[in-house]
Each structure stands twice: as structure tokens, then as C-alpha cells.
Amino acid sequence: MDIEHSTHFWTTRSLHDTSEGLVGYQGCHCGAQRIVSVPAQTFAPVAEVDHPSTFATAGTTVSSA
């Protein structure tokens, strides 16, 4: 495993919901790996995006519930 570089370029391999939050497994091209977590109480919605099939077409309106 070559970890002699100063900057890792992390790629998320998988994400898993747990009772305590979100856990992610990440890897770098050099072979380094890490596990990251986000506690459940820190989750906050940032944006909500409608499914493309629900977008309005010209002349119609979309109402939200």
C-alpha cells in the first residue's frame, strides 16, 4: 500500500443507515481506507427535488402537499 502522498482522494464505496446515523466506507487510489460516520441528530434536509415525471409542462402548475 502506497500512502506516501499528502492528499487522499476519497471515493465512497458504500453508505449504510444505522440506528445511530449514517456510516460510509471510503477508499483512496493509494489503497488507504477509512470509515466515516454522521450522527443521526445532525441530518438536516438541504433540498427536495421532485421526480422528473412530476415536473410541470408548459401551461400547467404543480402544487405541493
C-alpha positions as CSV (number, residue, x, y, z in Angstrom):
1,M,0.0,0.0,0.0
2,D,1.5,3.3,-1.1
3,I,0.4,6.1,1.4
4,E,3.4,8.4,0.9
5,H,1.3,11.2,-0.7
6,S,0.0,14.1,1.3
7,T,-3.6,14.3,-0.1
8,H,-6.0,11.4,-0.3
9,F,-8.8,11.4,-2.9
10,W,-11.6,9.6,-1.1
11,T,-14.2,7.7,-3.1
12,T,-17.3,6.4,-1.2
13,R,-17.6,2.7,-1.7
14,S,-20.8,2.2,0.3
15,L,-23.2,4.0,2.6
16,H,-25.4,2.4,5.3
17,D,-28.1,3.7,7.5
18,T,-27.7,2.6,11.1
19,S,-29.7,3.3,14.3
20,E,-27.1,5.9,15.2
21,G,-26.8,7.6,11.9
22,L,-25.1,7.1,8.5
23,V,-21.9,5.1,8.1
24,G,-19.7,5.3,5.0
25,Y,-16.8,3.2,3.8
26,Q,-14.3,5.2,1.6
27,G,-11.1,4.3,-0.2
28,C,-8.3,6.2,-1.9
29,H,-6.5,5.1,-5.1
30,C,-3.3,4.6,-3.0
31,G,-5.0,1.8,-1.1
32,A,-5.8,3.7,2.1
33,Q,-9.3,3.2,3.6
34,R,-11.4,4.9,6.2
35,I,-14.8,4.7,7.8
36,V,-16.8,7.9,8.2
37,S,-20.0,8.5,10.2
38,V,-22.6,11.2,10.5
39,P,-24.7,11.0,13.7
40,A,-28.5,10.9,13.1
41,Q,-29.2,14.1,15.0
42,T,-27.1,16.1,12.6
43,F,-29.1,15.2,9.5
44,A,-31.0,18.2,8.1
45,P,-32.8,18.4,4.7
46,V,-31.0,20.7,2.3
47,A,-33.3,20.5,-0.7
48,E,-36.2,18.5,-2.1
49,V,-36.2,17.6,-5.7
50,D,-39.3,16.2,-7.5
51,H,-39.1,13.1,-9.6
52,P,-38.6,14.2,-13.2
53,S,-42.0,12.7,-14.2
54,T,-43.7,15.1,-11.8
55,F,-42.3,18.3,-13.4
56,A,-44.8,20.7,-14.9
57,T,-45.1,21.2,-18.6
58,A,-45.8,24.5,-20.2
59,G,-49.2,25.9,-19.2
60,T,-49.6,23.6,-16.2
61,T,-49.0,24.2,-12.5
62,V,-47.6,21.9,-9.8
63,S,-49.0,22.0,-6.3
64,S,-47.1,20.7,-3.3
65,A,-48.7,18.8,-0.5
